[in-house]
Amino acid sequence: VQLVESGGGLVQAGGSLRLSCAASGRTLSGLSMGWFRQAPGKERAFVAAIWRSGGGAYYANSVKGRFTISRDNAKNTVYLEMNSLEPEDTAVYYCAADPKILLPDPNQPDYWGQGTQVTVSS
């Protein structure tokens, strides 16, 4: 499975961005999908994940209520809608996939994208 993220960029605090993760090589419908992020000098951290069916999602406490993960299995794409962005959200955002339920553990996912930079200015 190849995952390619897009949609990152520079935004002011309070703004919004929408990240996309396009998959190829395998249909997404059999995979749990998620987003992780890594800020400079910090370890990669869980952001959000969505079940294979898209029927449920869960979030890190730091983004709950501001970020929304969704998926379109017909388009083989996963999205992360980010609102009310804060400077603390600045990081490289990575798309991840796994055939099992995706846990908030950066060591678990079998598949990773190359990452997209999100920078939030104050």
BATI-837165 format. One record per residue (C-alpha): chain; x, y, z. Coordinates in pm, whole numbers, plus 50000, padded with zeros to 5 digits. Example, Ala and Ser with C-alpha at 12.3 -4.5 7.8 and 13.67 -1.06 7.14 Angstrom:
% BATI-837165
+------+-------+-------+-------+
: unit :  east : north :    up :
+------+-------+-------+-------+
:    A : 51230 : 49550 : 50780 :
:    A : 51367 : 49894 : 50714 :
+------+-------+-------+-------+
This chain:
% BATI-837165
+------+-------+-------+-------+
: unit :  east : north :    up :
+------+-------+-------+-------+
:    A : 50000 : 50000 : 50000 :
:    A : 50131 : 50343 : 49906 :
:    A : 49995 : 50642 : 50095 :
:    A : 50042 : 50998 : 49973 :
:    A : 49943 : 51295 : 50186 :
:    A : 49859 : 51641 : 50060 :
:    A : 49702 : 51961 : 50185 :
:    A : 49960 : 52080 : 50434 :
:    A : 50081 : 52437 : 50444 :
:    A : 50114 : 52756 : 50645 :
:    A : 49809 : 52894 : 50822 :
:    A : 49745 : 53150 : 51093 :
:    A : 49622 : 53049 : 51435 :
:    A : 49247 : 52998 : 51428 :
:    A : 49252 : 52893 : 51065 :
:    A : 49169 : 52564 : 50898 :
:    A : 49332 : 52308 : 50674 :
:    A : 49216 : 51985 : 50517 :
:    A : 49465 : 51705 : 50471 :
:    A : 49410 : 51423 : 50225 :
:    A : 49568 : 51079 : 50209 :
:    A : 49534 : 50895 : 49880 :
:    A : 49604 : 50524 : 49874 :
:    A : 49712 : 50298 : 49594 :
:    A : 49804 : 49935 : 49567 :
:    A : 49519 : 49814 : 49784 :
:    A : 49164 : 49914 : 49854 :
:    A : 49124 : 50110 : 50175 :
:    A : 48806 : 49934 : 50276 :
:    A : 49002 : 49656 : 50446 :
:    A : 49224 : 49891 : 50643 :
:    A : 49188 : 50102 : 50952 :
:    A : 49322 : 50447 : 50879 :
:    A : 49469 : 50718 : 51094 :
:    A : 49678 : 51028 : 51128 :
:    A : 49984 : 51084 : 51342 :
:    A : 50203 : 51389 : 51376 :
:    A : 50558 : 51467 : 51473 :
:    A : 50668 : 51807 : 51596 :
:    A : 51035 : 51910 : 51596 :
:    A : 51222 : 51741 : 51878 :
:    A : 50924 : 51529 : 51976 :
:    A : 50816 : 51172 : 51919 :
:    A : 50551 : 51082 : 51667 :
:    A : 50209 : 51106 : 51830 :
:    A : 49860 : 50981 : 51754 :
:    A : 49606 : 51230 : 51622 :
:    A : 49301 : 51041 : 51498 :
:    A : 49184 : 50708 : 51358 :
:    A : 48879 : 50577 : 51180 :
:    A : 48738 : 50227 : 51157 :
:    A : 48746 : 50033 : 50833 :
:    A : 48376 : 50087 : 50778 :
:    A : 48400 : 50454 : 50868 :
:    A : 48139 : 50397 : 51135 :
:    A : 48351 : 50515 : 51422 :
:    A : 48644 : 50741 : 51491 :
:    A : 48854 : 50842 : 51789 :
:    A : 49085 : 51130 : 51861 :
:    A : 49369 : 51244 : 52077 :
:    A : 49240 : 51467 : 52355 :
:    A : 49446 : 51757 : 52222 :
:    A : 49250 : 51768 : 51896 :
:    A : 48907 : 51647 : 52003 :
:    A : 48638 : 51889 : 51895 :
:    A : 48869 : 52064 : 51646 :
:    A : 48974 : 51788 : 51406 :
:    A : 48755 : 51549 : 51211 :
:    A : 48874 : 51235 : 51034 :
:    A : 48671 : 51088 : 50750 :
:    A : 48715 : 50843 : 50467 :
:    A : 48580 : 50784 : 50121 :
:    A : 48647 : 50422 : 50038 :
:    A : 48519 : 50468 : 49683 :
:    A : 48795 : 50725 : 49627 :
:    A : 49050 : 50535 : 49836 :
:    A : 49109 : 50854 : 50031 :
:    A : 49114 : 50957 : 50396 :
:    A : 49079 : 51315 : 50516 :
:    A : 49166 : 51515 : 50822 :
:    A : 48970 : 51837 : 50860 :
:    A : 49153 : 52066 : 51103 :
:    A : 48981 : 52371 : 51248 :
:    A : 49075 : 52625 : 51512 :
:    A : 49439 : 52549 : 51452 :
:    A : 49689 : 52642 : 51720 :
:    A : 50066 : 52693 : 51698 :
:    A : 50099 : 52372 : 51901 :
:    A : 49951 : 52184 : 51604 :
:    A : 50263 : 52260 : 51399 :
:    A : 50412 : 51929 : 51290 :
:    A : 50464 : 51689 : 51005 :
:    A : 50140 : 51496 : 50965 :
:    A : 50157 : 51133 : 50859 :
:    A : 49884 : 50912 : 50721 :
:    A : 49890 : 50555 : 50851 :
:    A : 49707 : 50231 : 50777 :
:    A : 49679 : 49888 : 50930 :
:    A : 49466 : 49579 : 50867 :
:    A : 49386 : 49563 : 51239 :
:    A : 49218 : 49822 : 51455 :
:    A : 49450 : 50121 : 51457 :
:    A : 49570 : 50193 : 51807 :
:    A : 49717 : 50522 : 51932 :
:    A : 50061 : 50363 : 51900 :
:    A : 50309 : 50491 : 51640 :
:    A : 50482 : 50153 : 51642 :
:    A : 50176 : 49967 : 51518 :
:    A : 50079 : 50079 : 51167 :
:    A : 50203 : 49865 : 50883 :
:    A : 50184 : 50143 : 50628 :
:    A : 50292 : 50508 : 50634 :
:    A : 50286 : 50804 : 50402 :
:    A : 50580 : 51038 : 50357 :
:    A : 50423 : 51317 : 50561 :
:    A : 50301 : 51670 : 50494 :
:    A : 50411 : 51979 : 50686 :
:    A : 50156 : 52186 : 50873 :
:    A : 50276 : 52515 : 51018 :
:    A : 50050 : 52733 : 51232 :
:    A : 50170 : 53085 : 51297 :
:    A : 50065 : 53287 : 51601 :
+------+-------+-------+-------+
